[in-house]
C-alpha cells in the first residue's frame, strides 16, 4: 500500500486468527516524489516563485494535489527542500591529492551548473523574491550554504592534513571565495568563465586560503 493510491478493501479476518500488528505509515512512492521535484524546477523556470502554486506543480507532475501536500505543506518548504538538494547533486567531495585540484574540480562542476538554462532562470528569480521575503531569504541562504558547506569543509580538512592550509580555515569564507566570482560573472553579468579563467580563479582561491590571514565572515 502506498500513500498515493487507495488500498483494496481488507479481507475478512476469521475470529480465531491473531490480530496483525499495525503496518506503520504508508510508503510514499519514489517515482511520484521525483515527478514532483522535476515539476518544481519546470514551474520555477516557467512562471517563477511568486506565481508558482502547489496546484500547478501537481498538474505538471501528473499527480493529485494530495500527493504534493502529503510531502510538503506549502511551496516554501517544497522549494527549500528541492532546490538545495539538486544544488548539491554532482558535487561529491573531490580528492585529487591537492587543494588546487580539489578547488578546480568544484569550480568546474559549479560553473557547469550555473550555465544550465533552468538554473540561469531560477536562481536570480529566487534571490529577487528573497529580497522581498525575509523568511525566504533566511531559509534559502541557510539551505544553500548548508548544501555546499559540508563539501567545502571536507576539502579544507583534507588540505589541512596535507599541510596546504592552516587548521581551522573557515569553510564559510571558502564557500564565498568559490561561489562568489562564479555567480557574479555568470548569473549577474551573463558571461561564462573560460577554461583558462577557471584555472586562474582556482589559483587565486588557493592562494587566499593558504595565506593563513582569513577571517570568518562577519568577524572584526
Buried (B, 14 or more C-beta within 10 A) or exposed (E): EEBBEEEEEEEEEEEEEEEEEEEEEEEEBEEBBEBBBBBBBBBBBBEBBEEBEBEBBBBBBEBEEEBBEBBBEEBBEBBBBBBBEBBBEEBEBBEEEBBBBBBBBBBBBBBEBBBEEEBBBBBBBBBEBBEEBEEBBEBBEEBBBEBBBBBBBBBBBBBBEEEBBBEEBBBBBBBBBBBEBBBEBBBEEEEBBEEEBBBEBBEEBBEBBBEEEBEEEEEE
